């Protein structure tokens, strides 16, 4: 009996894309699944025909030969590998029917080591200017006794007798598709392809040991809570000759008793008396660089901001520093003596609106006047 055209079998056109081919293939597999098709014998025949068409049309080289020579192929016959030879393209069947991959785990090659995390708590000043910090971490490193091989010195690992060094074992099962070969990780060598008859006593055959190391971390000025610093190749050791992982240092900045941070600016509150606020004065103010003298202008209001340039925090992404903002807090005296109260009363009688000479105060009195007029 002559074979049907593969494009006809899958119900697609000859210019169908790889995506169209796969979509049609999956649709037909669902349609002729033995659990849903009323005639199981017919379903098995159909699925075999569908698989054959998909194996050829999903492979660019085979598809090109089929388009040129048809079923006969360039050498007098088109070779169809079937389920026992070329296994490419058949993972979709088992993903759909059995819910897992077809090929199983491959033999493990070089693998990168795991990344490590370290939480570093630093002071407000350290975050502002940066520092070099030494941290202690625990990590898995290659065993120095066996050089990471896991075998006792003087011995070597041998080829696994179960998988013959491939790290995989094949199992043949009977299904409605016929005999199906599945591949899984070798349980004897766990996919390594080699077994160790005499494990290293120092690392118990693991090839790694846990060690504590002190690592220098360069913390740049301007970091803040939540920032992280990557230290390359300071994570755990890789396997099978793979590179080590990285160390990620997560920053946490301690709060300061006097300063607060606003991006690259430093904010602080400085209390002054009503006399200093009214007459003006020079006050001593702490900064990240030490104490400085700041001039408080005459008539300074409560909440006023005095800015000191370049006394803030180093810019993390840029040059220079932010500013320091001094917020004035006018302190109202309490527990006054009778003499002090009388002096204030006398002083209050001398005040008039002209003494309240700020624009805000004038605006306020104008609004009150308008409201009552």
Buried (B, 14 or more C-beta within 10 A) or exposed (E): EEBEEBBEBBEBEEEBEEEBBBBBBBEBBEEBBBEEBEEEEEBBEBBBBBBBBBBBBBBEEBBEBBEEBEBEBEEEEBEBBBBEEBBEBBEBBBEEBEEEEBBBBEBBEEEBBBBBEBEBEBEBBBBBBBBEBEBEBEBBBBBEBBEBBBBBEEBEBEEBEBBEBBBBBEEEEEBBBEEBBBBEBBEBBEBBBBBBEBBBEBBEBBBBBEBEEEBEBEBBBBBBBEBEBEBEEBBBBBBEEBBBBBBBBBBEBEEBEEBBBEEBBBBBEBEBEEEBBBEBBEBEBEBBEEEBEBEBEEBBEEEBEBEBEEBBBBBBEEEEBBBBBBBBEBEEEEEEEEEEEEEEEEEEEEEEEEEEEEEEEEEEEEEEEEEEE
